[in-house]
Amino acid sequence: MTALKSLSAGILVLTLIQIAPAQSLAEAAKKEKERRESLKGKSALIVTNADLRGTKKKPAFVTPTPAESENPAQPAPAAAKAAEPAIDVQAEAKKKFDEKRTELEGRLAKSKEMVELLTLKMNALQLQFFSFNSMESKEKVQRQISDTNLRLQAAADEVKKIQDELDQLLVKGWKSESPPVADN
């Protein structure tokens, strides 16, 4: 009796699903017809390739070069000398950033490997637990499972912590580590 009820309910749902799109399709066609009628008499601008050939290409965004932003009264050699320490600071900041990123990526790889190894050990211990017949052996394996589970959770937390730290470092980027350069 319950199978008959569930079958009839399923047929009812499928029938309603088939009817519903037909109604919305009719409504969509009606709205499209109204939209087209409202656009009658309005002209549209048509742009061809010939129209585009006559336009001048300009960059969407222009960044001023250091020479443009400098004070024109300042001599060029002094500006070059002031720029050199800034370049050294930026290069040093990028080097520190790369070292930190490499160190975090290495720690992350080691932590992920530890999680994989502990997961394999956990699976092997569970298999071993269910294959023993004596209670004494099961107790020993159960303790090992508990210890491995704790280590696995700690390793997973470490992976998450390192991944978050690496993500923050990558979002922040190496440029944020360089001190601002004073304008003269």
N, C-alpha and C positions, 0 to 999 in steps of 0.2 A: 504494500500500500504506500509506504514512504517512497519507494522507487518511482511509482507512478506519479506521486505529487512532485517530486524533484524533476522528473522528465517533463511534466506539463509546465512547471515553472521555467525550465530552461527554454522550452519552445516559445513561451510567452515573451521572455526576454529577447530572444532572437528576432521574433516578429516585430517587437517594438523598436529594436535597433534598425531593422530594415525600413520601417516606416519613417522614422525620425529624419534621416538624411534626405529623403525625398521632399519633405516639407521645407527643410532649410534650403535645399537647392532651388525650389520654386521661389522662395523669398529672396534669395540671392539674385536670381534672374530678374525679378521684379525691380529690385534696387538698382541693378546695373542699367536696366532700361530707363529708369527715372534719371539716373546720373547722365546718361547719354543725351537724353532729351534736354536736360538743363544746360549742357555744353553746346547745343545747336546755336549757331550764330556767333559763337566766340571764335576768334582766330588764334591759331597756335604759331609760335615762333619755331621755324625749322632752321637748324644750323647744319650746314654742309661742310665737307672738307675744304672746299674752296674758300668759305668764309673764315675758316681757321688758319689758312695759310697766311693771311694778311696780318694776323696778330703777332705781336712781339712776345717772345718768351721771357718771363721773368721768374726768378726763384721765389718760392712761396714765403721763405723766411730768410732774412739776411742778418748774419751776425757780424758785428763790427770787428775788424782786425785790431790787434793790439796797437798798431801804428795809428789807427784812426782815433782810438780812445785816449791816446796819450796827449799830453799838453803840447801844442805845436811849438811853444817857446823853448822846450827842453831839447837839447841836442841829441841826435840819434845814438852816438856811442854810449852816452850815459844810460839811455833806455835799454840798450843791449846788455850793458853790465847789470842793470837791475833785474832783467829778465832771466839771466843765467842762474842766480840762486833760486829763483822760483822754479825753474826747470829741474834743478837738482833736488829741491824739496819734493816736487811732484814725483820724480823718478824714485826717490827713496820711499815715498808713501806707497807707490805702486809695488815696489819690491816687498815692503812689509805686508801689504795686502796679499800678494801672491804667496808669500811664505805662510801666512796665517791660513789662507784658503787650502794650500797643499797639506798643511798639518791637520786641519779639520777633516779634509777628505780622507787622509790616511787613517785617522782615528775612527771615522765613520765606517770605512771599509773593514777595519779590524773588529769593530763592534757588531757589524752585520754578520761577519763570519762567525763570531762567537754565538750569536743568536741562532744561526743555522746549525752549528755543531750541537748546541744545547737542545734544539728541537729534535735533531736526530737521536741524541742520547735519550731524550724523554720518550720518543716513540719506541726505541729499543727496550727501555725499561718497562714500558706498559705492556709490550709484547711478552717480555719475560715474566711479568707479574701474572698475566692471564694464562701462561703455559705451565706454571708450577702447581703441584698438587698439595704439597705440604705447607702448612700454615707458617712454620718457622721461616722458610725461605721467602714467603710472601711478605712477611713483616720487614725483613731486611731490604727487599726491593722497594717496598712502600716508603721506607725512610729515604732511600736514594731518589725516588720519584719526587718526594717532598723537597729535598735539598736542591735537586735539579730544577724544579719548578721555581723555587725562590731565585736561583741564579739566572734562570731564563727571564723572569720578570725584571730583574735588575738590569740585565743586558738590554732588554727591549726599551726600558726607560732611558738607558744611556744612549741608545741609538736615536731615540726621539729628541733627547736633549742636544746631542751633537748636530742632528739635522736642523733643529730650530736655530742653533747658533750659526751654522753655515748659511742658512737662509737669510738670517739677519745681516750677516756679513756681506752676502751678495747683493742684498737690497740696498744696503748702505753704500757699497762700492768703495773703491780705493780713493776717489777724489775727495771724499768727505774727511779722510784722515789728514790731508794736507792743511796746514794752517793758512789763513787768508793772507794774501800778498798785499802789503801796504802800498797804496797809490801815492806817488810823489807829486 
